[in-house]
Amino acid sequence: MKPRISMITLGVRDLAAAIEFYEKGLGFPRMESPPEVAFFTLNGTWLGLYGRESLAEDATVSSEGEGFEAFTLAHNVTSEEDVDKVISQALEAGATLVKNPHKVFWGGYSGYFKDLDGHLWEVAHNPLFWVGPTDDKE
């Protein structure tokens, strides 16, 4: 088996608002899909948006719950300036700033925001790693 994460699906409270946030606010390229779900092509994976209650029903779990969900999504970029740019773009699209970008103990530069449904995103520049699984370091 080759380990990989093929798709990340986020349960969202307002699908139309979430689509606008990711498609127009962050510029994620949207794929054609049925009206009750949205898919975005990323480098090496896909992001799915699905109604929170419908996603919970599909997994046969409760949709209730709030607070820290015990995971974050990360977007690695090629420079500290790009971290600032992506965080700013997310905030303009309606995200909430969680942690201002700054130099971090592991030698990089990162910050956090929450999307419209409270999903945590870290935007980071790590000079020791390449950008992502299918990107070349610039």
N, CA, C and O of each residue as an XYZ file, in Angstrom:
552
protein
N       0.837     -1.177      0.000
C       0.000      0.000      0.000
C       0.884      1.244      0.000
O       1.868      1.320      0.737
N       0.526      2.204     -0.825
C       1.195      3.502     -0.829
C       0.346      4.467     -0.009
O      -0.766      4.800     -0.419
N       0.844      4.924      1.141
C       0.034      5.819      1.964
C      -0.197      7.154      1.278
O       0.713      7.728      0.680
N      -1.413      7.633      1.371
C      -1.766      8.940      0.806
C      -3.110      9.378      1.360
O      -3.902      8.553      1.817
N      -3.357     10.645      1.320
C      -4.686     11.184      1.592
C      -5.199     11.693      0.261
O      -4.697     12.683     -0.271
N      -6.196     11.015     -0.273
C      -6.711     11.354     -1.596
C      -7.641     12.558     -1.569
O      -7.612     13.406     -2.461
N      -8.480     12.618     -0.511
C      -9.432     13.717     -0.415
C      -9.654     14.070      1.043
O      -9.681     13.201      1.915
N      -9.808     15.338      1.286
C     -10.210     15.841      2.594
C     -11.588     16.442      2.393
O     -11.764     17.331      1.559
N     -12.572     15.961      3.154
C     -13.924     16.495      3.053
C     -14.262     17.212      4.353
O     -14.162     16.642      5.440
N     -14.658     18.456      4.222
C     -15.041     19.266      5.369
C     -16.558     19.354      5.441
O     -17.223     19.647      4.448
N     -17.097     19.098      6.630
C     -18.522     19.304      6.860
C     -18.765     20.784      7.122
O     -18.153     21.364      8.020
N     -19.645     21.395      6.352
C     -19.867     22.841      6.454
C     -21.332     23.138      6.762
O     -22.226     22.379      6.386
N     -21.561     24.247      7.448
C     -22.924     24.628      7.821
C     -23.671     25.311      6.679
O     -24.884     25.143      6.550
N     -22.975     26.069      5.859
C     -23.569     26.801      4.741
C     -22.725     26.517      3.503
O     -21.681     27.137      3.299
N     -23.183     25.579      2.679
C     -22.401     25.136      1.521
C     -22.116     26.278      0.557
O     -20.990     26.399      0.073
N     -23.092     27.107      0.268
C     -22.882     28.212     -0.680
C     -21.812     29.180     -0.174
O     -20.953     29.611     -0.943
N     -21.859     29.524      1.114
C     -20.861     30.436      1.684
C     -19.474     29.795      1.684
O     -18.478     30.461      1.399
N     -19.413     28.510      2.002
C     -18.122     27.813      2.009
C     -17.535     27.730      0.604
O     -16.329     27.895      0.423
N     -18.381     27.476     -0.388
C     -17.913     27.437     -1.774
C     -17.336     28.794     -2.162
O     -16.258     28.868     -2.751
N     -18.046     29.855     -1.835
C     -17.561     31.197     -2.163
C     -16.228     31.484     -1.479
O     -15.325     32.057     -2.088
N     -16.103     31.085     -0.208
C     -14.864     31.300      0.541
C     -13.679     30.614     -0.144
O     -12.640     31.236     -0.363
N     -13.838     29.348     -0.477
C     -12.718     28.599     -1.072
C     -12.496     28.935     -2.548
O     -11.353     29.052     -2.991
N     -13.581     29.088     -3.310
C     -13.434     29.341     -4.748
C     -13.039     30.783     -5.044
O     -12.051     31.030     -5.735
N     -13.802     31.726     -4.526
C     -13.534     33.133     -4.842
C     -12.549     33.759     -3.872
O     -11.672     34.522     -4.278
N     -12.688     33.439     -2.587
C     -11.814     34.040     -1.589
C     -10.382     33.542     -1.656
O      -9.443     34.338     -1.652
N     -10.210     32.220     -1.717
C      -8.858     31.652     -1.745
C      -8.393     31.250     -3.135
O      -7.216     30.943     -3.329
N      -9.293     31.248     -4.096
C      -8.904     30.937     -5.472
C      -8.705     29.458     -5.760
O      -7.983     29.108     -6.695
N      -9.331     28.577     -4.975
C      -9.212     27.143     -5.230
C     -10.002     26.800     -6.500
O     -11.137     27.253     -6.650
N      -9.428     26.014     -7.411
C     -10.137     25.654     -8.647
C     -11.212     24.595     -8.392
O     -10.918     23.487     -7.943
N     -12.453     24.956     -8.685
C     -13.592     24.075     -8.418
C     -13.841     23.137     -9.587
O     -13.749     23.528    -10.751
N     -14.158     21.894     -9.254
C     -14.500     20.881    -10.248
C     -16.022     20.862    -10.423
O     -16.763     21.349     -9.568
N     -16.462     20.307    -11.519
C     -17.893     20.105    -11.720
C     -18.357     19.022    -10.746
O     -17.695     17.995    -10.603
N     -19.493     19.245    -10.077
C     -19.978     18.273     -9.106
C     -21.475     18.450     -8.900
O     -22.037     19.467     -9.305
N     -22.136     17.463     -8.270
C     -23.565     17.610     -7.965
C     -23.781     18.808     -7.040
O     -22.852     19.222     -6.347
N     -24.998     19.373     -7.017
C     -25.240     20.599     -6.246
C     -25.085     20.447     -4.735
O     -24.870     21.445     -4.048
N     -25.187     19.229     -4.193
C     -25.111     19.067     -2.740
C     -23.690     18.890     -2.209
O     -23.494     18.667     -1.014
N     -22.702     18.990     -3.096
C     -21.305     18.834     -2.705
C     -20.446     19.704     -3.614
O     -20.860     20.047     -4.722
N     -19.262     20.058     -3.152
C     -18.329     20.807     -4.001
C     -16.959     20.167     -3.874
O     -16.555     19.760     -2.785
N     -16.241     20.078     -4.991
C     -14.895     19.526     -5.014
C     -13.943     20.537     -5.623
O     -14.279     21.226     -6.587
N     -12.756     20.617     -5.051
C     -11.711     21.511     -5.533
C     -10.461     20.691     -5.796
O     -10.075     19.850     -4.983
N      -9.832     20.941     -6.938
C      -8.597     20.245     -7.282
C      -7.423     20.959     -6.639
O      -7.212     22.154     -6.846
N      -6.664     20.209     -5.857
C      -5.458     20.733     -5.237
C      -4.267     19.982     -5.830
O      -4.460     19.069     -6.633
N      -3.090     20.331     -5.467
C      -1.909     19.640     -5.987
C      -1.735     18.302     -5.268
O      -1.228     18.257     -4.147
N      -2.155     17.224     -5.911
C      -1.981     15.889     -5.354
C      -3.140     15.374     -4.518
O      -3.086     14.241     -4.041
N      -4.176     16.162     -4.328
C      -5.341     15.727     -3.555
C      -6.553     16.566     -3.960
O      -6.451     17.429     -4.832
N      -7.690     16.313     -3.331
C      -8.896     17.106     -3.564
C      -9.445     17.552     -2.221
O      -9.243     16.894     -1.200
N     -10.140     18.679     -2.238
C     -10.866     19.155     -1.081
C     -12.344     19.056     -1.410
O     -12.787     19.544     -2.450
N     -13.106     18.426     -0.531
C     -14.542     18.325     -0.701
C     -15.256     19.136      0.365
O     -14.799     19.209      1.506
N     -16.372     19.743     -0.001
C     -17.243     20.446      0.945
C     -18.607     19.772      0.878
O     -19.153     19.560     -0.205
N     -19.149     19.439      2.038
C     -20.418     18.724      2.104
C     -21.148     19.233      3.336
O     -20.501     19.593      4.319
N     -22.441     19.274      3.313
C     -23.197     19.727      4.471
C     -22.777     18.969      5.728
O     -22.639     17.746      5.705
N     -22.577     19.688      6.809
C     -22.087     19.077      8.063
C     -22.995     17.933      8.517
O     -22.515     16.847      8.841
N     -24.293     18.176      8.539
C     -25.216     17.136      9.002
C     -25.251     15.951      8.043
O     -25.336     14.804      8.483
N     -25.188     16.211      6.739
C     -25.184     15.121      5.759
C     -23.913     14.283      5.859
O     -23.960     13.059      5.736
N     -22.780     14.944      6.083
C     -21.518     14.215      6.216
C     -21.550     13.351      7.478
O     -21.123     12.196      7.451
N     -22.051     13.905      8.576
C     -22.160     13.132      9.812
C     -23.104     11.944      9.630
O     -22.822     10.842     10.100
N     -24.225     12.174      8.947
C     -25.177     11.093      8.687
C     -24.532      9.991      7.857
O     -24.735      8.807      8.123
N     -23.762     10.378      6.859
C     -23.084      9.401      6.004
C     -22.130      8.524      6.818
O     -21.998      7.328      6.558
N     -21.470      9.132      7.805
C     -20.515      8.397      8.644
C     -21.199      7.746      9.847
O     -20.542      7.062     10.632
N     -22.486      7.946      9.998
C     -23.307      7.452     11.101
C     -22.806      7.935     12.475
O     -22.715      7.160     13.427
N     -22.483      9.239     12.549
C     -22.086      9.871     13.817
C     -22.917     11.132     14.022
O     -23.584     11.595     13.097
N     -22.877     11.680     15.216
C     -23.606     12.901     15.523
C     -22.924     14.105     14.870
O     -21.696     14.166     14.809
N     -23.709     15.049     14.389
C     -23.155     16.284     13.810
C     -22.896     17.326     14.885
O     -22.336     18.383     14.593
N     -23.292     17.052     16.122
C     -23.105     17.998     17.223
C     -21.649     17.993     17.662
O     -20.962     16.975     17.577
N     -21.203     19.115     18.118
C     -19.837     19.224     18.613
C     -19.253     20.546     18.188
O     -19.606     21.086     17.140
N     -18.357     21.068     19.004
C     -17.705     22.320     18.672
C     -16.368     22.377     19.382
O     -16.035     21.491     20.168
N     -15.628     23.388     19.114
C     -14.305     23.514     19.716
C     -13.237     22.902     18.833
O     -13.441     22.720     17.633
N     -12.120     22.591     19.415
C     -10.995     22.042     18.661
C     -11.307     20.631     18.202
O     -11.646     19.771     19.015
N     -11.196     20.391     16.914
C     -11.512     19.094     16.323
C     -10.308     18.153     16.287
O     -10.401     17.051     15.744
N      -9.174     18.579     16.862
C      -7.967     17.756     16.981
C      -7.229     17.540     15.668
O      -6.524     16.543     15.515
N      -7.380     18.454     14.727
C      -6.561     18.420     13.526
C      -6.520     19.808     12.913
O      -7.386     20.645     13.165
N      -5.502     20.032     12.107
C      -5.419     21.260     11.317
C      -5.083     20.874      9.893
O      -4.534     19.802      9.637
N      -5.415     21.746      8.982
C      -5.005     21.604      7.596
C      -3.831     22.553      7.402
O      -3.805     23.631      7.997
N      -2.871     22.173      6.587
C      -1.699     23.021      6.384
C      -1.508     23.327      4.916
O      -1.688     22.470      4.052
N      -1.143     24.556      4.656
C      -0.821     25.005      3.302
C       0.604     25.538      3.361
O       0.854     26.597      3.935
N       1.536     24.798      2.764
C       2.933     25.211      2.750
C       3.202     26.053      1.512
O       2.763     25.728      0.409
N       3.926     27.131      1.720
C       4.248     28.055      0.628
C       5.757     28.270      0.574
O       6.487     27.804      1.449
N       6.219     28.970     -0.445
C       7.651     29.056     -0.713
C       8.381     30.198     -0.030
O       9.605     30.281     -0.137
N       7.666     31.098      0.682
C       8.355     32.214      1.320
C       7.528     32.764      2.475
O       6.327     32.512      2.576
N       8.191     33.517      3.338
C       7.473     34.188      4.424
C       6.467     35.184      3.861
O       5.372     35.329      4.404
N       6.825     35.870      2.783
C       5.916     36.827      2.155
C       4.645     36.133      1.674
O       3.555     36.698      1.763
N       4.785     34.897      1.158
C       3.613     34.155      0.703
C       2.717     33.759      1.870
O       1.496     33.717      1.722
N       3.308     33.468      3.033
C       2.501     33.185      4.222
C       1.618     34.390      4.525
O       0.408     34.256      4.705
N       2.237     35.570      4.579
C       1.482     36.789      4.857
C       0.389     37.022      3.816
O      -0.725     37.423      4.153
N       0.716     36.768      2.559
C      -0.238     36.989      1.464
C      -1.442     36.047      1.580
O      -2.583     36.485      1.433
N      -1.198     34.765      1.841
C      -2.296     33.798      1.937
C      -3.163     34.085      3.154
O      -4.389     34.030      3.066
N      -2.538     34.391      4.289
C      -3.317     34.737      5.497
C      -4.180     35.962      5.220
O      -5.355     35.983      5.587
N      -3.623     36.968      4.587
C      -4.364     38.187      4.266
C      -5.529     37.879      3.328
O      -6.638     38.378      3.520
N      -5.272     37.056      2.317
C      -6.313     36.667      1.365
C      -7.447     35.941      2.089
O      -8.619     36.194      1.811
N      -7.111     35.054      3.005
C      -8.133     34.321      3.752
C      -8.965     35.269      4.612
O     -10.187     35.143      4.677
N      -8.305     36.207      5.265
C      -9.025     37.166      6.114
C      -9.968     38.034      5.290
O     -11.089     38.308      5.716
N      -9.522     38.467      4.115
C     -10.375     39.262      3.228
C     -11.595     38.471      2.781
O     -12.648     39.046      2.505
N     -11.451     37.135      2.709
C     -12.560     36.282      2.275
C     -13.493     35.910      3.425
O     -14.500     35.237      3.206
N     -13.170     36.342      4.656
C     -14.058     36.092      5.779
C     -13.506     35.172      6.849
O     -14.210     34.863      7.810
N     -12.260     34.722      6.711
C     -11.649     33.876      7.736
C     -11.396     34.680      9.006
O     -11.429     35.910      8.993
N     -11.146     33.977     10.088
C     -10.822     34.587     11.375
C      -9.361     34.303     11.695
O      -8.923     33.154     11.651
N      -8.616     35.345     12.014
C      -7.219     35.174     12.384
C      -7.139     34.491     13.748
O      -7.785     34.923     14.702
N      -6.348     33.432     13.834
C      -6.144     32.711     15.088
C      -4.772     33.040     15.660
O      -4.623     33.261     16.862
N      -3.773     33.069     14.784
C      -2.401     33.320     15.232
C      -1.671     34.073     14.136
O      -1.542     33.576     13.017
N      -1.191     35.269     14.452
C      -0.455     36.060     13.471
C       0.771     35.296     12.973
O       1.416     34.596     13.753
N       1.100     35.418     11.692
C       2.315     34.781     11.196
C       3.542     35.336     11.922
O       3.650     36.535     12.178
N       4.455     34.429     12.241
C       5.700     34.826     12.905
C       6.728     33.699     12.762
O       6.383     32.576     12.395
N       7.976     34.008     13.053
C       9.023     32.993     13.031
C       8.753     32.013     14.167
O       8.384     32.408     15.273
N       8.946     30.715     13.871
C       8.626     29.680     14.845
C       9.866     28.865     15.223
O      10.885     28.895     14.533
N       9.750     28.141     16.331
C      10.893     27.441     16.912
C      11.556     26.438     15.978
O      12.745     26.161     16.134
N      10.824     25.883     15.010
C      11.392     24.867     14.119
C      12.101     25.477     12.911
O      12.501     24.759     11.995
N      12.254     26.792     12.911
C      13.027     27.447     11.864
C      12.234     28.017     10.718
O      12.806     28.585      9.788
N      10.936     27.877     10.769
C      10.095     28.395      9.701
C       9.331     29.629     10.120
O       9.712     30.340     11.050
N       8.234     29.866      9.405
C       7.396     31.046      9.601
C       5.974     30.587      9.350
O       5.693     30.030      8.288
N       5.063     30.803     10.299
C       3.699     30.325     10.078
C       2.682     31.134     10.866
O       3.022     31.865     11.796
N       1.428     30.984     10.470
C       0.294     31.580     11.142
C      -0.919     30.698     10.935
O      -0.884     29.771     10.126
N      -2.000     30.979     11.662
C      -3.219     30.172     11.586
C      -4.443     31.050     11.352
O      -4.516     32.182     11.828
N      -5.402     30.502     10.606
C      -6.728     31.106     10.502
C      -7.780     30.011     10.593
O      -7.492     28.833     10.383
N      -9.020     30.426     10.914
C     -10.165     29.529     10.879
C     -11.015     29.903      9.679
O     -11.238     31.085      9.417
N     -11.492     28.898      8.944
C     -12.401     29.177      7.837
C     -13.779     29.504      8.401
O     -13.926     29.652      9.614
N     -14.777     29.616      7.551
C     -16.105     30.032      7.985
C     -16.754     29.059      8.958
O     -17.639     29.443      9.723
N     -16.320     27.795      8.936
C     -16.880     26.781      9.825
C     -15.960     26.434     10.986
O     -16.220     25.484     11.724
N     -14.892     27.195     11.149
C     -13.994     26.976     12.271
C     -12.894     25.963     12.035
O     -12.170     25.616     12.969
N     -12.746     25.472     10.789
C     -11.650     24.554     10.496
C     -10.336     25.326     10.550
O     -10.205     26.385      9.935
N      -9.368     24.794     11.285
C      -8.077     25.458     11.446
C      -7.161     25.190     10.261
O      -6.977     24.045      9.846
N      -6.597     26.250      9.729
C      -5.614     26.182      8.645
C      -4.316     26.818      9.124
O      -4.315     27.939      9.632
N      -3.224     26.104      8.960
C      -1.908     26.692      9.181
C      -1.334     27.039      7.814
O      -1.385     26.226      6.890
N      -0.797     28.225      7.686
C      -0.078     28.613      6.468
C       1.368     28.755      6.897
O       1.682     29.513      7.814
N       2.258     28.013      6.224
C       3.637     27.941      6.704
C       4.649     27.975      5.574
O       4.401     27.511      4.462
N       5.794     28.542      5.904
C       6.993     28.425      5.069
C       8.017     27.671      5.904
O       8.397     28.117      6.987
N       8.460     26.529      5.397
C       9.476     25.740      6.075
C      10.672     25.640      5.145
O      10.601     24.945      4.131
N      11.766     26.313      5.463
C      12.924     26.301      4.569
C      13.590     24.937      4.462
O      14.442     24.740      3.596
N      13.223     23.996      5.317
C      13.828     22.660      5.282
C      13.055     21.677      4.415
O      13.586     20.628      4.053
N      11.810     21.998      4.075
C      10.971     21.101      3.293
C      10.573     21.737      1.981
O      10.591     22.959      1.834
N      10.213     20.894      1.029
C       9.622     21.369     -0.208
C       8.177     21.753      0.068
O       7.668     21.521      1.165
N       7.534     22.325     -0.895
C       6.194     22.891     -0.705
C       5.143     21.815     -0.496
O       4.321     21.945      0.412
N       5.134     20.785     -1.279
C       4.106     19.751     -1.144
C       4.471     18.518     -1.925
O       5.524     18.481     -2.560
N       3.622     17.500     -1.893
C       3.958     16.211     -2.483
C       4.178     16.229     -3.983
O       4.875     15.360     -4.508
N       3.600     17.200     -4.693
C       3.793     17.201     -6.148
C       4.404     18.491     -6.646
O       4.541     18.684     -7.854
N       4.773     19.378     -5.737
C       5.369     20.658     -6.130
C       6.883     20.587     -6.027
O       7.421     19.906     -5.154
N       7.558     21.280     -6.903
C       8.996     21.426     -6.798
C       9.285     22.669     -5.988
O       8.550     23.654     -6.060
N      10.348     22.622     -5.224
C      10.745     23.823     -4.480
C      11.247     24.840     -5.491
O      12.056     24.521     -6.362
N      10.764     26.056     -5.367
C      11.159     27.100     -6.311
C      12.482     27.701     -5.930
O      12.972     28.599     -6.614
